[in-house]
Amino acid sequence: MYKCILSFLIGIFLLSSCPTSLEISSEMSSREIIEHATRGNKKAVISVGIVQNDQMSFAVYGENGKVLPNREYIYEIASVTKVFTAQLLARAISEGKVSLDDTIDRFLDLPAKNYYPTIRRLLTHISGYKLNYYHNSGSLIDPSPYFEVIGGGATKKMLFNTIGTINLNDRDYPFEYSNFAFAVAGMVLEKIYNEDYTSLMNRYLLNDLGLQNTRVNDGRSVNVSNFWVWSNGNPYIPVAALVSSITDMMNYAQMQLDEQPSYVSYSHKKLVEMDSPMQFSEYEFDVTIDAMGMGWMMCSAYNLMYHVGNTGYSNSFLGFDKAKRIAVVVLANIPGVQSRIIGSAILKEF
């Protein structure tokens, strides 16, 4: 099986690596998509990992899809951080410290209101919170094309005060992807465990999950591109601040397939169904969202659970099908959505 996976990874790129004029379409192979994504980019490094039937293998690609020596690079995984935040809340649920239907004011000393969102609604993006509430508020992370989206300049005090000013009703709001909601979830985690998120998550990743190269970005980790620089205590660290390697991410994917630790299964349960699939892009072959688990997006067309990440310097994809026991990880040191498109193409090919 290992040879089969390795042959696939290399084989999809053995055809000519000369740039073509093709635009991305449903007819393109994953080889052509990677070639397209790296065309003329001498600094491009894309790591592609496949987990199938308990076997793992990865390959690394550079400019024009050229196969590079297998090396462990450290990438920003951006919003894939959210599934780790959600999984830590799943552990807290298994320990009886919190339930999905607890409202956040059970843990946060907020102004009296008739209603605050539940943990369930935070983690499924139906809380009523917007994408973000902070713009041009300073620079706790380096400015980037996505600086305002992630909430640079926000502090925990600002976040806490903002929560108290937002008036919501006790209902499921329409799906709206919210970095703010996951920042709030991170603050709840800190209260549950009486520890700051960075030390809590780093210890969890290393001691509980055994991931050697996954951590909150300390400004020294990423070795394949520029990166966002996070200040200590930035409340958006639980949203997008983790870095990782392809092997760590494959190991994490294997844990999802095995539902280990056992509380991982909590995060896989379908909590919200959407009336119609949400399309990411104009590409008809792209993955959609038609349901949510705890942090995990779901696409019934692929029987897929997944998440994507994107900073001004990188993009990432982790998706898995538990029934077929296959997972795909794509980490890229270029901005955009290439990893999601590549991951979708590989899953189709399998």
C-alpha positions in Angstrom: 0.0 0.0 0.0 2.8 2.4 0.8 4.3 1.9 -2.7 0.9 2.4 -4.2 0.4 5.7 -2.5 4.0 6.8 -3.3 3.6 5.8 -6.9 0.4 7.9 -7.1 2.0 11.0 -5.6 4.9 10.9 -8.0 2.9 9.6 -10.9 0.5 12.5 -11.0 3.5 14.7 -11.8 5.6 12.6 -14.1 4.1 14.1 -17.2 5.7 17.2 -18.7 6.3 19.9 -16.1 6.5 22.6 -18.7 4.0 25.5 -18.0 0.8 25.4 -19.9 -1.8 28.0 -20.7 -4.6 26.0 -19.0 -6.8 27.7 -16.5 -8.1 25.6 -13.7 -11.1 23.5 -14.8 -12.9 20.3 -13.8 -11.0 18.5 -16.6 -7.6 19.1 -15.0 -5.7 16.5 -13.0 -4.2 17.3 -9.7 -0.8 17.3 -11.5 -2.0 20.0 -13.8 -3.4 22.0 -11.0 -0.2 21.9 -9.0 1.7 22.8 -12.2 -0.6 25.7 -12.7 -0.4 26.9 -9.1 3.5 26.9 -9.2 4.0 28.1 -12.7 7.0 30.4 -12.8 7.2 30.6 -9.0 10.8 29.7 -8.1 10.0 29.8 -4.3 6.9 27.7 -4.5 6.9 24.7 -2.2 3.8 22.5 -1.9 3.7 19.4 0.3 1.0 16.8 -0.5 0.3 14.0 1.9 -2.1 11.0 1.5 -3.3 8.7 4.2 -5.0 5.5 3.1 -5.8 2.3 5.0 -3.3 3.3 7.7 -0.5 4.0 5.3 1.1 7.4 4.9 3.2 9.0 2.2 4.0 12.5 1.0 5.7 14.3 -1.8 7.0 17.9 -2.2 6.6 20.0 -5.4 8.3 23.2 -6.5 8.2 25.5 -9.5 6.1 24.1 -12.4 5.3 21.0 -10.4 8.8 19.7 -10.2 9.2 16.9 -7.7 11.6 18.0 -4.9 13.4 15.9 -2.3 11.1 14.8 0.5 11.7 17.3 3.3 9.7 18.3 6.3 8.8 22.0 5.9 7.0 24.0 8.5 4.0 25.9 7.2 1.3 28.2 8.6 -1.9 26.2 8.7 -4.0 29.3 9.3 -7.7 28.6 9.9 -7.1 24.8 10.1 -6.2 26.0 13.6 -9.9 26.1 14.3 -10.4 22.3 14.3 -7.7 22.0 16.9 -9.5 24.6 19.0 -12.7 22.7 18.6 -11.1 19.4 19.4 -9.8 20.8 22.7 -13.3 21.8 23.5 -14.4 18.3 22.6 -11.9 17.1 25.2 -13.4 19.5 27.8 -16.9 18.1 27.0 -15.6 14.5 27.6 -14.2 15.7 31.0 -17.6 17.2 31.9 -16.3 20.7 32.1 -18.6 22.1 29.4 -21.5 21.1 27.2 -22.3 22.2 23.6 -25.4 24.0 24.8 -23.7 26.0 27.6 -23.8 29.7 26.8 -20.6 31.6 27.0 -21.6 33.7 30.0 -21.3 30.6 32.1 -17.6 31.0 31.7 -17.1 34.7 30.9 -18.1 37.4 33.4 -20.2 39.3 30.9 -22.8 42.1 31.3 -26.3 40.8 32.1 -28.2 40.0 28.9 -31.2 37.8 28.0 -29.0 35.7 25.8 -25.4 34.9 24.8 -24.4 32.3 22.1 -23.9 28.7 23.0 -20.7 26.7 22.4 -22.5 24.8 19.6 -23.4 27.9 17.7 -19.8 29.3 18.1 -18.2 26.2 16.6 -20.7 25.9 13.7 -20.7 29.6 12.6 -24.4 30.1 13.3 -24.0 32.2 16.5 -24.9 35.5 14.8 -21.4 36.8 15.2 -19.9 38.5 12.1 -16.6 37.5 10.4 -14.8 40.2 12.4 -15.4 43.4 14.3 -12.0 45.0 14.2 -10.4 47.1 11.4 -7.4 49.4 11.4 -6.9 49.0 15.1 -3.1 48.6 15.3 -0.7 45.8 14.5 -0.4 42.9 16.8 0.3 40.8 13.7 2.3 41.9 10.6 0.1 43.6 8.1 -0.8 41.4 5.2 -3.5 41.2 2.5 -5.8 39.6 5.1 -4.8 41.8 8.0 -8.2 43.3 8.7 -10.0 39.9 8.4 -8.0 38.3 11.2 -8.3 41.2 13.6 -4.9 42.6 14.0 -4.6 45.0 16.9 -7.3 43.4 18.9 -6.7 42.6 22.6 -8.6 40.3 24.9 -10.0 43.3 26.7 -11.3 44.7 23.4 -12.8 41.3 22.5 -14.4 41.0 25.9 -15.9 44.4 25.7 -17.2 43.8 22.2 -19.0 40.6 23.2 -21.0 42.7 25.7 -22.1 45.2 23.1 -23.5 42.6 20.6 -27.2 41.9 21.0 -28.3 38.5 19.7 -31.5 36.4 20.0 -31.7 32.7 21.1 -31.8 31.2 17.7 -29.7 29.6 14.9 -28.5 32.4 12.7 -27.7 31.8 9.0 -24.2 30.4 8.5 -21.6 33.2 8.5 -18.0 32.1 8.8 -16.7 33.9 11.9 -13.2 34.4 13.1 -14.6 36.4 16.0 -16.7 33.4 17.2 -13.6 31.2 17.4 -11.7 33.9 19.2 -14.5 33.8 21.8 -14.3 30.0 21.9 -10.6 30.4 22.7 -11.4 32.7 25.5 -13.9 30.2 26.9 -11.2 27.5 26.8 -8.8 29.7 28.8 -11.5 30.1 31.5 -12.3 26.3 31.5 -8.7 25.4 32.0 -7.5 28.5 33.8 -4.5 28.8 31.4 -3.6 31.0 28.5 -4.4 29.4 25.1 -0.9 29.3 23.8 0.5 27.2 26.7 -2.6 25.1 26.9 -2.6 24.3 23.2 1.1 23.7 22.9 1.1 21.2 25.7 -1.9 19.5 24.3 -0.4 19.1 20.9 2.9 17.7 22.2 1.8 15.7 25.2 -1.7 14.5 24.3 -1.4 14.2 20.5 2.4 13.6 20.1 2.8 16.2 17.3 6.4 17.3 17.3 6.2 20.1 14.7 2.8 21.6 15.5 2.6 24.7 17.8 1.4 28.2 18.1 3.7 30.2 15.8 6.5 31.7 17.9 8.0 33.7 15.0 10.8 31.3 14.5 9.1 28.2 13.2 8.1 28.7 9.6 10.9 27.8 7.2 9.3 28.0 3.8 7.8 31.6 3.6 7.1 34.8 5.4 4.4 34.5 8.1 2.1 36.4 10.4 3.8 37.5 13.6 1.5 37.1 16.6 2.0 39.1 19.8 1.5 37.3 23.2 -2.1 37.3 24.2 -3.6 38.1 20.8 -7.2 36.8 21.2 -7.2 35.6 17.6 -4.4 33.0 18.2 -7.1 30.3 18.6 -8.4 31.2 15.1 -5.3 30.9 12.9 -1.9 30.9 14.6 -0.8 27.2 14.4 2.1 26.0 12.3 2.7 22.4 11.3 4.5 20.0 9.0 3.1 17.5 6.5 3.9 14.4 8.6 2.3 16.0 11.7 -0.8 16.8 9.7 -1.0 13.3 8.3 -0.7 11.9 11.8 -3.5 14.2 12.9 -5.6 13.1 9.9 -5.0 9.4 10.9 -6.3 10.3 14.4 -9.5 11.6 12.8 -9.9 8.4 10.8 -9.3 6.3 13.9 -11.4 8.6 16.1 -8.5 8.8 18.6 -8.5 10.1 21.3 -12.1 8.8 21.7 -13.6 12.3 22.2 -12.6 13.1 18.6 -15.8 11.5 17.6 -17.7 14.4 19.3 -16.3 16.8 16.8 -17.4 14.7 13.9 -21.1 14.7 14.7 -23.2 16.6 12.3 -24.6 19.6 14.3 -26.0 21.8 11.6 -27.4 21.1 8.1 -27.8 23.8 5.5 -30.8 24.2 3.2 -28.5 24.3 0.2 -24.7 23.7 -0.3 -22.5 26.8 0.0 -20.2 27.2 -2.9 -16.7 28.3 -2.3 -16.0 29.5 -5.8 -17.2 29.4 -9.4 -15.6 26.0 -9.9 -18.3 23.4 -10.1 -15.9 20.7 -9.0 -14.8 22.5 -5.8 -15.9 21.3 -2.4 -18.9 22.9 -0.9 -20.3 23.2 2.7 -23.7 21.6 3.4 -23.2 20.8 7.1 -21.0 21.5 10.1 -19.6 19.5 13.0 -17.5 21.0 15.8 -15.2 23.2 13.6 -15.3 20.7 10.7 -16.9 21.6 7.4 -18.8 18.8 5.7 -19.4 18.1 2.0 -21.9 15.2 1.4 -20.9 15.0 -2.3 -17.5 13.7 -1.2 -18.6 12.2 2.1 -15.9 14.6 3.3 -15.0 16.4 6.5 -12.5 19.1 6.0 -11.1 22.5 6.8 -9.1 25.1 4.8 -6.7 27.8 5.8 -5.3 30.9 4.2 -2.9 33.7 5.2 -1.2 36.3 3.2 1.6 33.9 2.7 0.2 30.3 2.7 -2.8 28.1 2.2 -3.7 24.7 3.6 -6.3 21.9 3.3 -7.1 18.8 5.4 -9.9 16.5 4.3 -10.9 13.0 5.1 -13.5 10.3 4.3 -13.8 8.0 7.3 -15.8 5.4 5.4 -13.1 5.0 2.8 -10.3 5.6 5.3 -8.6 8.1 3.2 -7.3 11.6 4.0 -5.5 14.2 2.0 -3.3 17.1 3.3 -2.0 19.9 1.1 0.2 22.6 2.5 1.4 25.4 0.3 3.6 28.4 0.8 1.7 30.6 -1.6 -1.6 32.6 -0.9 -4.8 31.6 -2.5 -7.1 28.5 -2.6 -4.8 26.1 -4.4 -4.5 23.6 -1.6 -8.3 23.2 -1.5 -8.6 22.7 -5.2 -5.6 20.3 -5.3 -7.0 18.3 -2.3 -10.4 18.0 -4.0 -8.8 16.8 -7.2 -6.8 14.1 -5.5 -9.8 12.9 -3.6 -11.7 12.6 -6.9 -8.8 10.7 -8.4 -8.8 8.2 -5.6 
